């Protein structure tokens, strides 16, 4: 069976045709986060204190560094005490500090801000870096939008992980290497 109108598969065209579906996914995720905010299970708990997410370990370690106790970020008992004081409840889970000591500089800057503001700044900056790297790689708005609503990205946004920063660094570095080798700036 031959179809003279069919050409080579185009990823750009594939995703461009699915932008409404991707927008629906993005809106659904926004509604999910909004419901969590209203219910008190995301960002701000029912007790009025921040809800602990993966970002809590980063922010709490930054608070310790600002207080002159940077090495205590590696001590679970001390770190969980800061987390408990922030959330108003006993530490629930293990939001540990598992990064190299130099990353305490970033954590300390974020810890200058209230937890919720720091979380939003962290997500905004790392998501922006991630999307910039994706734009440099794929050079197509529909594909960047698809990268923005990729499930792992949405999960990172909801819990404040460092995955978007990692992806931005790897993606940006890879794109730069490829473009240098190709002679494109």
ZADO-884273 format. One line per field, with one value per residue (C-alpha): residue in one letter; z, y, x. Coordinates in steps of 0.02 Angstrom, whole numbers. Each point is the difference from the previous one (the first is absolute). Layout:
# ZADO-884273
residu	(A | ...)
z	(Z | ...)
y	(Y | ...)
x	(X | ...)
# end
This chain:
# ZADO-884273
residu	(X | X | X | X | X | X | X | X | X | X | X | X | X | X | X | X | X | X | X | X | X | X | X | X | X | X | X | X | X | X | X | X | X | X | X | X | X | X | X | X | X | X | X | X | X | X | X | X | X | X | X | X | X | X | X | X | X | X | X | X | X | X | X | X | X | X | X | X | X | X | X | X | X | X | X | X | X | X | X | X | X | X | X | X | X | X | X | X | X | X | X | X | X | X | X | X | X | X | X | X | X | X | X | X | X | X | X | X | X | X | X | X | X | X | X | X | X | X | X | X | X | X | X | X | X | X | X | X | X | X | X | X | X | X | X | X | X | X | X | X | X | X | X | X | X | X | X | X | X | X | X | X | X | X | X | X | X | X | X | X | X | X | X | X | X | X | X | X | X | X | X | X | X | X | X | X | X | X | X | X | X | X | X | X | X)
z	(0 | -47 | 50 | -114 | 125 | 141 | 21 | 125 | 181 | 80 | 188 | -12 | -97 | 117 | 154 | -87 | -37 | 184 | 78 | 58 | 89 | 78 | 56 | 79 | 95 | 58 | 56 | 90 | 92 | 46 | 69 | 97 | 81 | 32 | 85 | 106 | 50 | 48 | 91 | 94 | -74 | -110 | 50 | 150 | 118 | 91 | 154 | -97 | -4 | -156 | -58 | -8 | -174 | -70 | -3 | 190 | 19 | -111 | 88 | 175 | -42 | -62 | 165 | 94 | -113 | 30 | 187 | -11 | 14 | -179 | 52 | 97 | -166 | -10 | 173 | -19 | 179 | -15 | -175 | 44 | 150 | -117 | -114 | 145 | 64 | -175 | -30 | 177 | 5 | 31 | -153 | -115 | -118 | -35 | -85 | 21 | -63 | -131 | -103 | -4 | 128 | -134 | -37 | 174 | -80 | -108 | 146 | 111 | -129 | -13 | 190 | 9 | -63 | 90 | -44 | -120 | -92 | -10 | -69 | -135 | -45 | -8 | -113 | -109 | -26 | -29 | -113 | -100 | -19 | -49 | -131 | -69 | -20 | -84 | -118 | -48 | -35 | -92 | -73 | -12 | 110 | -1 | 51 | 140 | 59 | -6 | 104 | 125 | 32 | 4 | 157 | 84 | -21 | 77 | 147 | 26 | 3 | 130 | 123 | -33 | -52 | -81 | -157 | -105 | 43 | -42 | -165 | -42 | 33 | -99 | -140 | -14 | 1 | -129 | -113 | 13 | -45 | -148 | -64 | 19 | -94 | -137 | -6 | 48 | 135)
y	(0 | 167 | 173 | 132 | 137 | -78 | 67 | -32 | 3 | 171 | 13 | 187 | -32 | -142 | 111 | 155 | -98 | -47 | 172 | 3 | -167 | 63 | 159 | -110 | -96 | 165 | 67 | -162 | 8 | 181 | -52 | -142 | 122 | 126 | -133 | -50 | 180 | 20 | -168 | 38 | -141 | 105 | 147 | 57 | -127 | 7 | 60 | 155 | -59 | -57 | -179 | -98 | -54 | -51 | 183 | 7 | -82 | 131 | 146 | -68 | -30 | 179 | 61 | -97 | 73 | 176 | -32 | -51 | -186 | -59 | -167 | -39 | -15 | -175 | -47 | -70 | 39 | 184 | 20 | -85 | 118 | 150 | -85 | -37 | 178 | 63 | -115 | 3 | -190 | -139 | -32 | -114 | -89 | 19 | 165 | -11 | 102 | -106 | 128 | 56 | 132 | 135 | -13 | 71 | 169 | -18 | -69 | 146 | 127 | -87 | -10 | 190 | -10 | -72 | -184 | 16 | 147 | -92 | -155 | 103 | 92 | -166 | -77 | 155 | 18 | -185 | -21 | 151 | -72 | -169 | 76 | 107 | -157 | -91 | 146 | -3 | -186 | -18 | 175 | -22 | 78 | -154 | -111 | 118 | -1 | -190 | 2 | 116 | -120 | -157 | -97 | 6 | 189 | 16 | -109 | 106 | 157 | -72 | -56 | 118 | -125 | 45 | -99 | 153 | 76 | -164 | -14 | 182 | -24 | -162 | 61 | 169 | -79 | -129 | 131 | 109 | -144 | -52 | 178 | 31 | -162 | 49 | 176 | 80 | 133)
x	(0 | 74 | -50 | 72 | -46 | 101 | 175 | 135 | -51 | 22 | 12 | -37 | -160 | -48 | 9 | -68 | -158 | -12 | 22 | -183 | 27 | 161 | -91 | -133 | 135 | 79 | -170 | -39 | 166 | -33 | -169 | 83 | 122 | -139 | -104 | 150 | 24 | -183 | -5 | 162 | 104 | 115 | 109 | -103 | -77 | -165 | 98 | 58 | 180 | 95 | -25 | 162 | 54 | 168 | 49 | -15 | 170 | 81 | -83 | 33 | 183 | 10 | -72 | 133 | 136 | -65 | 8 | 182 | -35 | 27 | 76 | -160 | -91 | 75 | -68 | -176 | -53 | 48 | -70 | -165 | -15 | 5 | -126 | -117 | 11 | -43 | -148 | -67 | -7 | 126 | 108 | -99 | 117 | 183 | 30 | 187 | 146 | 87 | 92 | 181 | 48 | 20 | -187 | -31 | 38 | -155 | -101 | 52 | -57 | -168 | -13 | 5 | -179 | -152 | -21 | -148 | 78 | 166 | -88 | -86 | 160 | 96 | -131 | -14 | 188 | 36 | -152 | 57 | 175 | -72 | -115 | 142 | 106 | -143 | -31 | 183 | -9 | -166 | -24 | -188 | -134 | -114 | 146 | 50 | -180 | 2 | 160 | -85 | -144 | 106 | -56 | 171 | 2 | -172 | 53 | 157 | -106 | -116 | 134 | 145 | 131 | 165 | -43 | -38 | 169 | 86 | -94 | 39 | 186 | 11 | -113 | 84 | 172 | -49 | -79 | 154 | 116 | -107 | -14 | 187 | 40 | -125 | 71 | -166 | -7)
# end
